[in-house]
Amino acid sequence: MNFGVAYQRRYSSDNPIVKSLIEENKLGKIISVDLAVKNYRDDAYYNSAAYRGTYKIDGGGPFIQQASHYIDLYYWYFGKPDKLVSKLATFVHNIEVEDHGAVICVHPSGMIGTITASTATKPGFPAKMEIYCDKGYLILENDVITHWDMEGLENPSVQGPTKNMHTGSSSAFVNDTANHEFVIKDFIKAIKTGKDPLITGESARNATEIILDIYKNQF
């Protein structure tokens, strides 16, 4: 039986390059990572369907919804944290789940990570991951390396800054489906060949476990 998950951001723009740099230890010792998925969703979004903003079907707020793909990316790069603690709250929407929260993660290597997820931050911002290490730093915005200062390494970006960057504003509409199509084609290939898809259910489960720990370990 084949089981795959559409965590297509693993293969978006510069993300695979950063994965290779980390695996090859070219960034040196990673000290800290700050992931911010600061979206905005208006009342019309939550009112558009009865399930939105509920625990029963949505499962939670922006951590399990809008930020889940980036939490998968965080796991793909750095693995699961040993410990984490979170603070979640509902600020601007009449919903039963959180619309904003922050997390501190501690990893086996000593790396400290932070994750912020929101649908309350007007007007909405590009998802951003800042990686700091003993050789310098890099910043990814919507899967593109927009800032780079790494000792002994040139910026390996295959795309560079884009004018069409998603802003995280109230619309959840997806303009570019190329990576979704890539994942679907890979899954069809896995069925035909009997091999695992690139993103297995076992691998994708780790992001869900991190998110569940975020909901569990609130103070």
Protein Blocks (a to p, Z undefined) as FASTA:
>chain_A
ZZddddfklmgcjlmmmmmmmmnopnopafbdcddddddddfklmmmpfkgopaklnopa
fklmmmmmmmmmmmmmnopafbdcdddddfkbccfbdfbdcdddddfkopacdddddfkb
cgbiadddddddfkbccddeehiafbdcdehiacfbfnbpafkbcehiablcdfblmlmm
mmmmmmmmmmmnopacfbdfklmmmmmmmmmmmmmmcZZ
